Structure formats: C-alpha cells, structure tokens
Amino acid sequence: MKHIDVLLLSRDDVVSLSLGPAEVVPVVEQALREHAAGTYEMHPKIGIHPTGTDPANFLHAMPAYLHQLGACGLKWVGGFAQNYQRGLPNVTGIQVYNDTATGIPLAIMDCSYATGLRTAAVSSIIAKRCAAVDASALAVVGCGFEGTMHLRFLTSQIPALRQVRLRDVRPTAMAALRDQASDYFTGEIVLCQDNASTVSGADVIATCTNGDEHIVRPEWFVPGAFAVGIEGGCAYEAEALHLADKFIVDDVALAKYFDEIGRDRKTADGEPDPEFPGGMPEIYATIGQIVAGMKPARMSASERIIAIPIGMAICDIAVAHLIYRAAVDRGIGQKFRLS
Ligand SMILES: NC(=O)c1ccc[n+]([C@@H]2O[C@H](COP(=O)([O-])OP(=O)(O)OC[C@H]3O[C@@H](n4cnc5c(N)ncnc54)[C@H](O)[C@@H]3O)[C@@H](O)[C@H]2O)c1
C-alpha cells in the first residue's frame, strides 16, 4: 500500500500565503456561480450548541463538494462570542481538504483565517453588485477579525468609497483597524462614538458584531443604501430588516434552517433571540443567482437592499482549494503520515 501524507497548515502558514481580494474573490465567485448552477453538494450546517456563557455558542460541521472546481472537504468550526474574555478568537476550527478522486485527506488546515477571507469575499462580491454606483460612505460596525477583513475586501471591490466610518464598543479595536486600513485606503477614516453617526445615511453598511445589539434602525437605513450583516439579521431592528426592497441570502435552505432554530433561541437573560427580528423577510434572490446574472441586482437608485450571508461550506472549500494549491506551490506546511 502507498503511504498517505497529509499536509498540515497552521494559521501562521495560511497567513504567510498573503492571500487577499485579488486571489480570493475569483475563486469564491466561482463557488457562488456553481451554487446558482446547482453543481455542488452541501447541507445546512449540522450543529451542536455547548452553551457555556452564551446560548448562541455553536460547533458546526460543514461538508461541501464543488463539482466544477474539483474540491471537497469538511469544516469543523466553533463560534464562541465570549472567547475574547479568555484572549481567544471567536471563530476557531479545522478545515479538512480531501481529494475528489480518492477521498483521501490531502490537508488539514486552520480554518479561522480562511473563514475571514471567505466571509469578507462573499460580502464584498454582493456589495459590488448591489451598492449604488456612486456609493462613497461605508459604515463598518464591529472592528474585530471579520470587521478588519470586511474593510479590506469592501474597499477593494467598491473603488468609489471615499469615507469609512468605524464603530466598535472597544475603542482600541477601532483605532487598530484605522491604523491598519491606512495602508490600503486613502480616503477619510472616521472613528464613531455611537451607532447613529456610524450608520445614518451610509451608502454601504457592514455589521460584523457579535449580534448582541440591534444596531441598524430604520431611519438610518436610507433609500439607496446597501447593507450586509454576518450575524444573521441580529444587528437589525425588525423594522429596518423589513424595510429592504430586496432581501438576499446565500442559500435558501440554510437561511430557512437558521430562521427555524432561531425561533426558540433566548439570550443569556432569557429574552427572545431570533435569527431574523420580526421573522425572515421574503427572499428575493441568492447571492449566487445575482453573481450568475440570473436575477438583477440593484434596479433603481432608491432601492434599499440587505444581504444576510449565513456562511456556505462551498465557499470555505473553494478557499481551502486555493490555500492548498498555494501552500504546495510554495512548499509551506508540514507533512503528517496518516498511514
Ligand atoms: N455569516 C458568516 O459567514 C460568518 C462567518 C464568520 C463569523 N461570523 C460572525 O461574525 C461575527 C464577528 O466575528 P469575529 O470573528 O469578527 O468576532 P470578533 O470577536 O473578532 O469581533 C467582533 C467585534 O464586534 C465588536 N462588538 C460587539 N458588540 C458590538 C456592538 N454592539 N457594537 C459595536 N461593536 C460591537 C467587538 O468589540 C469585536 O471587536 C460573529 O457574530 C460571528 O459569529 C459570521
């Protein structure tokens, strides 16, 4: 029997590949087009919920196969929002990347950094198509890991942006992101003291918080604005969520599943904590349908559009495919003899 060697890639290994929007956006767009074409296999996330300090904590199993790209594998990922109190990341886990011909695991890699790449790529891909053509002001609420990734990807995909407003309950997180962003964004960066001055009148809104607060109020979500929320719909007041003329998700089954499990969810204080405040709005399209041109994106300058990507395993496996190839090309990582 031949030996099976698996490539092990730490988070530092993944980061050292320096993959950014130029490399990640095309491969995630391909995954989204395959989603629209139906050339994939994916299931709504199978989860367990060790509550700890937060009932929203989760561990998800996310298998995926993209036929055309020729990529398959499984992400086993945890999201524990209070981890920052222990000096640990919110999102941690492992991505297994398998060979589509033999099924053998080719690589086991950290999935936390790659999750940031794929989530920000998806948000920026739909923002590019749904933001107004003259969108100039971007609000980013939540300047942690995802907020940092989102700022980099959104500014790369919407070149008209001239002002970025940052908001975080931790002033140090805002300041750190401003300092980092000045490396690639030449417009104005404003650190905001409240949600109103951040969100009100922004052309593009990205919420990347822990989902504990309904941040976006209806009067701040102006005609012509595009908003993307990666905490389900939790960062939106019910009226704001339902104000959207177009409500877009990444996957209908996934969104329905999260809507269903969120209906009975309660906060640590026993308050209702639905995935979509006021219920899930009627879905206009999936992100893949917009990317594939099967459904028009923005059709008027005054439309309000919201996208809520729950997070698709097919986008993770597309990024894992990119990472595996780049690591092999550059000789990065360690080999583990599996058998
Ligand atoms: N949809 C997806 O595909 C997807 C993928 C990954 C992560 N997520 C979600 O994205 C969110 C952020 O993840 P992360 O890894 O960046 O976590 P993180 O802990 O690194 O960052 C969260 C940031 O939000 C800030 N914050 C919390 N409450 C706030 C509030 N009310 N107002 C302003 N700022 C606030 C925190 O101070 C922190 O800086 C989590 O909810 C996570 O579950 C979604």
The ligand as an SDF file (V2000), in Angstrom:
LIG
                    3D

 44 48  0  0  0  0  0  0  0  0999 V2000
  -22.0220   34.7680    8.3000 N   0  0  0  0  0  0  0  0  0  0  0  0
  -20.8440   34.2150    8.2930 C   0  0  0  0  0  0  0  0  0  0  0  0
  -20.4750   33.5510    7.3370 O   0  0  0  0  0  0  0  0  0  0  0  0
  -19.9040   34.4280    9.4390 C   0  0  0  0  0  0  0  0  0  0  0  0
  -18.6040   33.9380    9.3730 C   0  0  0  0  0  0  0  0  0  0  0  0
  -17.7390   34.1870   10.4310 C   0  0  0  0  0  0  0  0  0  0  0  0
  -18.1770   34.8930   11.5360 C   0  0  0  0  0  0  0  0  0  0  0  0
  -19.4630   35.3280   11.5770 N   0  0  0  0  0  0  0  0  0  0  0  0
  -19.9420   36.1220   12.7150 C   0  0  0  0  0  0  0  0  0  0  0  0
  -19.3260   37.3810   12.6230 O   0  0  0  0  0  0  0  0  0  0  0  0
  -19.2820   37.9760   13.8900 C   0  0  0  0  0  0  0  0  0  0  0  0
  -17.9210   38.5770   14.1610 C   0  0  0  0  0  0  0  0  0  0  0  0
  -16.9350   37.5590   14.2000 O   0  0  0  0  0  0  0  0  0  0  0  0
  -15.4100   37.9520   14.5280 P   0  0  0  0  0  0  0  0  0  0  0  0
  -14.6110   36.7280   14.3110 O   0  0  0  0  0  0  0  0  0  0  0  0
  -15.0480   39.1950   13.8340 O   0  0  0  0  0  0  0  0  0  0  0  0
  -15.5220   38.2340   16.0930 O   0  0  0  0  0  0  0  0  0  0  0  0
  -14.6300   39.2690   16.9160 P   0  0  0  0  0  0  0  0  0  0  0  0
  -14.9010   38.9570   18.3490 O   0  0  0  0  0  0  0  0  0  0  0  0
  -13.2190   39.2490   16.4250 O   0  0  0  0  0  0  0  0  0  0  0  0
  -15.2260   40.7110   16.5500 O   0  0  0  0  0  0  0  0  0  0  0  0
  -16.4770   41.1700   16.9700 C   0  0  0  0  0  0  0  0  0  0  0  0
  -16.3190   42.6620   17.2410 C   0  0  0  0  0  0  0  0  0  0  0  0
  -17.5900   43.2440   17.4560 O   0  0  0  0  0  0  0  0  0  0  0  0
  -17.4630   44.2040   18.4920 C   0  0  0  0  0  0  0  0  0  0  0  0
  -18.8020   44.4100   19.0430 N   0  0  0  0  0  0  0  0  0  0  0  0
  -19.5450   43.5870   19.7980 C   0  0  0  0  0  0  0  0  0  0  0  0
  -20.7350   44.1320   20.0620 N   0  0  0  0  0  0  0  0  0  0  0  0
  -20.7450   45.3460   19.4680 C   0  0  0  0  0  0  0  0  0  0  0  0
  -21.7030   46.3920   19.3840 C   0  0  0  0  0  0  0  0  0  0  0  0
  -22.8930   46.2820   19.9590 N   0  0  0  0  0  0  0  0  0  0  0  0
  -21.3790   47.4800   18.6880 N   0  0  0  0  0  0  0  0  0  0  0  0
  -20.1660   47.6030   18.0790 C   0  0  0  0  0  0  0  0  0  0  0  0
  -19.2160   46.6540   18.1330 N   0  0  0  0  0  0  0  0  0  0  0  0
  -19.5140   45.5350   18.8100 C   0  0  0  0  0  0  0  0  0  0  0  0
  -16.4880   43.5620   19.4650 C   0  0  0  0  0  0  0  0  0  0  0  0
  -15.9260   44.5090   20.3340 O   0  0  0  0  0  0  0  0  0  0  0  0
  -15.4870   42.9550   18.4900 C   0  0  0  0  0  0  0  0  0  0  0  0
  -14.4490   43.8740   18.1810 O   0  0  0  0  0  0  0  0  0  0  0  0
  -19.7040   36.8850   14.8790 C   0  0  0  0  0  0  0  0  0  0  0  0
  -21.0530   37.1060   15.1980 O   0  0  0  0  0  0  0  0  0  0  0  0
  -19.5600   35.6160   14.0780 C   0  0  0  0  0  0  0  0  0  0  0  0
  -20.4060   34.5800   14.5190 O   0  0  0  0  0  0  0  0  0  0  0  0
  -20.3230   35.1140   10.5590 C   0  0  0  0  0  0  0  0  0  0  0  0
  1  2  1  0
  2  3  2  0
  2  4  1  0
  4  5  1  0
  4 44  2  0
  5  6  2  0
  6  7  1  0
  7  8  2  0
  8  9  1  0
  8 44  1  0
  9 10  1  0
  9 42  1  0
 10 11  1  0
 11 12  1  0
 11 40  1  0
 12 13  1  0
 13 14  1  0
 14 15  2  0
 14 16  1  0
 14 17  1  0
 17 18  1  0
 18 19  2  0
 18 20  1  0
 18 21  1  0
 21 22  1  0
 22 23  1  0
 23 24  1  0
 23 38  1  0
 24 25  1  0
 25 26  1  0
 25 36  1  0
 26 27  1  0
 26 35  1  0
 27 28  2  0
 28 29  1  0
 29 30  1  0
 29 35  2  0
 30 31  1  0
 30 32  2  0
 32 33  1  0
 33 34  2  0
 34 35  1  0
 36 37  1  0
 36 38  1  0
 38 39  1  0
 40 41  1  0
 40 42  1  0
 42 43  1  0
M  CHG  2   8   1  16  -1
M  END
$$$$
